[in-house]
């Protein structure tokens, strides 16, 4: 099988701008997959006729993009997928683009699929324990298997090595693919300038003075319980949890453990980069995440990170050099990594410095170079097949 790496040459210019249909449920930088689309589009829009097909659009600061709305019944995730799929295919096909780039399960007849998740693999994680999640996975997995088996698709972009292996194993993908880790906006996500900025941000978030501030960002099922359980063993620690999840069960757990007063729960924040600058360490012991952009954003912010060893962003971590990895199912493993940070603050700072260096070496512009080359390759292949 042809295996494409992440450093192909930048494509040569063509006589006309290629028309690309970029299909995604929500083109919205406040969500993980939506942020992927928006950041990539900033660099792709100047290289091709870039048309976004989505149900919602919230990126007024990205020039050069045309938007076509795809109706969908947004009662729940299942109805969104089932109604968006056929309508997206009909609307996109009507417009006759040169290349169709689907973001996961969004459009039949895709030329290129970015694999953001493999729900068949997700089914084995603890994140599926909620009843609604289990039903979603049971309904969507057979559809996802058919989606990756469609005849038109020529290339897959996987956001991690793990996701690529899962799609190959679960859905029998046997065509070319590229592993392309998410880029990170290192101008937005960067370390605090000085101690005064950190102190001001901690006041803004209502964090106590003189505490060792842990940060967790994202869905609560991705490690919040495990982090709360560690607080009792670290009396100087205080947790800042940035999450939109229902927190009732986690607040009850914190009360039972006597640590509720050492947690600051915060919902959506339009400037998540400020939370990273206010923290001392990022703790994300998730047992499943195809990538985990919050981890790379924490690294870009110069924080020492403790990450679940199986998640996608962990592929960028060299344990003990630019971050620490743990076994999310083993509380002792999580404890040991946190204890390492507490015992050696200088080493913790060095881990954060090395983490930022790692992320600076990646960029959304580089991602766009690779994606643009894939567009050209697929377009050329399809053109040859029709002549």
C-alpha positions, 0 to 999 in steps of 0.5 A: 500500500502507498503510505504518504508521509507529512512532508510532500512538496508544495504543489506547483501552480495551475492555470486555474484555481481548483474549486474545493468543497470543504464539508463540515457540520459546524464551521465554528472555532469554538469546537474542536473539529470546527477549530480544525476547519477554521484554522486550516481554511485560513491558509487554504482559502488563498490557494483555491476556490474554497467553499465551506458547506456546513450547517453553521458558520462562525468565522467572520475573520477568515477572508476569501471563503464562500459559505453554503448552508446545509440544512440539518435537523439538530435535535440530537447528534444522530438526527444531525448526522442522518439529515446532514449526510444526504442533503450535503451530498445533493447540494455539493454535487449540484455545485460540481466542485473539483475536489470534495473534502469531507470532515468525517461522516458528512458527505457521501461521494467524498474524494478525501476524508479527514478521519477525526474519530473512529466510533468503533474504537471509541466504543471500547473507551470509558467515554461511551458509558453514558446511555446516549453515547452508547446509542449514538455509537451503535447507530453511527458505527455501521454507517461510518463503516459504509462511509469509509467503504465508498468507492469514490474516496481516494485518500484519507487524512488521519489526525493521528497514527492511532486514528489511522490504525483504527480506521484501517482495522475497524473499517478495512481502509486499504487506500492511500492515507496521510497522518497529519497531526493538528497544527496549533496557533502558537501566536494565540497559545503562548506562555504568559509574559511575566508573573504579573500577567499570571497573577492578573489572570488568576484573579480573573478566574477567581483562583486562590493565591499561592496554590499549584494550579492544575488545568483541565480543558474539554469534555468531563469524561476525558479525565475529570474524575481521575483528576478530582480523585488526585486532589486529596493527595496534593494539598497545595493543588487547586484545579481549574476545569474548563468544560461545557459538560454537565458537572453534577456527578463530578461536583458530588464526587468532589464533595464526597472527597472533601475537595470541592473548595479546591476546584474552580469550575468554568464553562465556555470561555471565548479566550481559552488561551488565558486559562493556559497562561494562568495554570502551572500544569495541564492534566488530561488523563483521558483514556480515549481522544483521537487527537486532543487539541487541548493537549497541543495548545497546553504544550504551545502555552509552555505548560508541563503536561500529563496526558493519557498515553493512548491519545493522539496528541501523546504521539508528540510527547517524548516521556520525560523530555517534553511532557509526561504520559500516564495510564488513565486506568491506573490512579498510581500512574497519574499520581506518580507523574504529578508527584514528579512535577511537584518534586522538581519545579525546575524540571517541570519548567523545562518540560514546558519549554521543550513542549513549546519547542515541539509544537512551534515546529508544527503549524497550520500553514504546513498542514495546508501545504500538505492538504493542498498537495493531496487536493492536487494529487486527487484532482489529477488522478480523477482527471486522468480517469475521465480523459 
